[in-house]
Amino acid sequence: MTWLTRELPSVQGGELALAEAAAALRARLVYISTDYVFGGTLRQPYPEDHPTEPLSVYGATKLEGEQVTAAVEDHLIVRTSWVFGEGKNFVAAILGAARTRTELSVVDDQWGRPTYAVDLAGGILDLLDRGATGIFHLQGEGEPGTWADVAEAALAAAGSATAVARVTTAEYDAGRTGRTAPRPSYSVLDCSKAASLGVALRPWREAVEDYVKVTA
């Protein structure tokens, strides 16, 4: 794998070490990737084989991680998006802000489907049980929504009276200091490949509601 260090100089040593160890042990290497490897210009769910076009350094480095992983013969790459769960995440931030504010400005022109980390972990295990290899997309099911939709779903589940003011990405960024990393405006992933193996995550609205109940 020495070519990887030449072709992908920004890949972290840890990723290369894991890939080399997996190859030496003939073990399956699992890598969790992101919707950020796509440019967000498509207006239908992204299939696994759609050309990648990362907009940010984060997306580019995640794509390089995919390439390192793909160099291992037995590998599984799982792309997901808008993950929430234990620790810092969007849903937790919304609930926290709602404790002290009566209105929150939330972006309404970026589309996707949130993914509960608990569901994602189960989906990955299911793919492994089925011997899946290659690239798969996994994200919460249901109709796509915007960040504003996710915020409203979380606030409703929490019984909060805090209102959501829907704003554009440009309007939201205008009120922030410093540079902001570009995000794909459309992050809906086509998960039919995983579904063909019987692996699908529950609707994201249901998952958000359960997460709020657990963390309340």
Backbone hydrogen bonds, N-H to C=O, Kabsch-Sander energy under -0.5 kcal/mol:
donor,donor_aa,acceptor,acceptor_aa,energy
4,L,1,M,-1.6
5,T,1,M,-0.6
5,T,2,T,-0.6
6,R,2,T,-0.8
6,R,3,W,-0.6
7,E,3,W,-2.8
8,L,4,L,-2.7
11,V,8,L,-1.6
15,E,12,Q,-0.6
16,L,12,Q,-1.5
17,A,13,G,-2.7
18,L,14,G,-2.3
19,A,15,E,-2.3
20,E,16,L,-2.7
21,A,17,A,-2.5
22,A,18,L,-2.7
23,A,19,A,-2.3
24,A,20,E,-2.3
25,L,21,A,-2.2
26,R,22,A,-0.8
27,A,22,A,-2.4
29,L,74,D,-2.1
30,V,28,R,-0.5
31,Y,76,L,-2.7
33,S,31,Y,-0.6
33,S,78,V,-3.0
35,D,80,T,-1.3
37,V,34,T,-1.2
38,F,35,D,-2.2
46,Y,188,V,-2.8
50,H,47,P,-1.5
53,E,37,V,-2.3
55,L,36,Y,-0.6
60,A,56,S,-2.3
61,T,57,V,-2.7
62,K,58,Y,-2.2
63,L,59,G,-2.0
64,E,60,A,-2.0
65,G,61,T,-2.0
66,E,62,K,-1.8
67,Q,63,L,-1.9
68,V,64,E,-2.2
69,T,65,G,-2.3
70,A,66,E,-2.8
71,A,67,Q,-0.8
71,A,68,V,-0.7
72,V,69,T,-1.9
75,H,73,E,-0.9
76,L,29,L,-2.8
77,I,134,G,-3.3
78,V,31,Y,-2.7
78,V,76,L,-0.5
79,R,77,I,-0.6
79,R,136,F,-2.7
80,T,33,S,-1.3
84,F,115,T,-2.2
93,A,89,N,-2.2
94,I,90,F,-2.4
95,L,91,V,-2.3
96,G,92,A,-2.3
97,A,93,A,-2.5
98,A,94,I,-2.0
99,R,95,L,-0.5
99,R,96,G,-0.9
100,T,97,A,-1.3
101,R,97,A,-1.0
104,L,163,A,-2.4
106,V,104,L,-0.6
106,V,165,A,-2.4
108,D,167,V,-2.8
111,W,185,S,-2.9
112,G,145,G,-2.7
115,T,82,W,-1.8
117,A,84,F,-2.9
120,L,116,Y,-2.5
121,A,117,A,-2.5
122,G,118,V,-1.7
123,G,119,D,-2.5
124,I,120,L,-2.4
125,L,121,A,-2.1
126,D,122,G,-2.1
127,L,123,G,-2.2
128,L,124,I,-2.4
129,D,125,L,-2.5
130,R,126,D,-1.3
131,G,128,L,-1.7
132,A,127,L,-2.6
134,G,75,H,-2.4
136,F,77,I,-2.9
138,L,79,R,-2.7
140,G,114,P,-0.5
141,E,202,R,-1.6
145,G,112,G,-2.7
147,W,110,Q,-0.7
148,A,107,V,-1.5
150,V,146,T,-2.1
151,A,147,W,-2.5
152,E,148,A,-2.4
153,A,149,D,-2.2
154,A,150,V,-2.3
155,L,151,A,-2.6
156,A,152,E,-2.4
157,A,153,A,-2.0
158,A,154,A,-1.6
159,G,155,L,-0.5
159,G,156,A,-1.0
160,S,155,L,-2.7
163,A,102,T,-2.7
165,A,104,L,-3.2
165,A,163,A,-0.5
166,R,164,V,-0.7
167,V,106,V,-2.1
172,Y,168,T,-2.4
173,D,169,T,-2.8
174,A,170,A,-1.7
175,G,171,E,-0.6
175,G,172,Y,-1.0
176,R,173,D,-1.8
187,S,111,W,-3.7
190,D,46,Y,-3.2
191,C,189,L,-0.8
195,A,191,C,-2.1
196,S,192,S,-1.9
197,L,194,A,-1.5
198,G,195,A,-1.9
199,V,194,A,-2.1
200,A,198,G,-0.6
201,L,139,Q,-0.5
204,W,141,E,-2.8
207,A,203,P,-1.9
208,V,204,W,-2.7
209,E,205,R,-2.1
210,D,206,E,-2.1
211,Y,207,A,-2.5
212,V,208,V,-2.5
213,K,209,E,-2.0
214,V,210,D,-2.1
215,T,211,Y,-2.3
216,A,212,V,-1.7
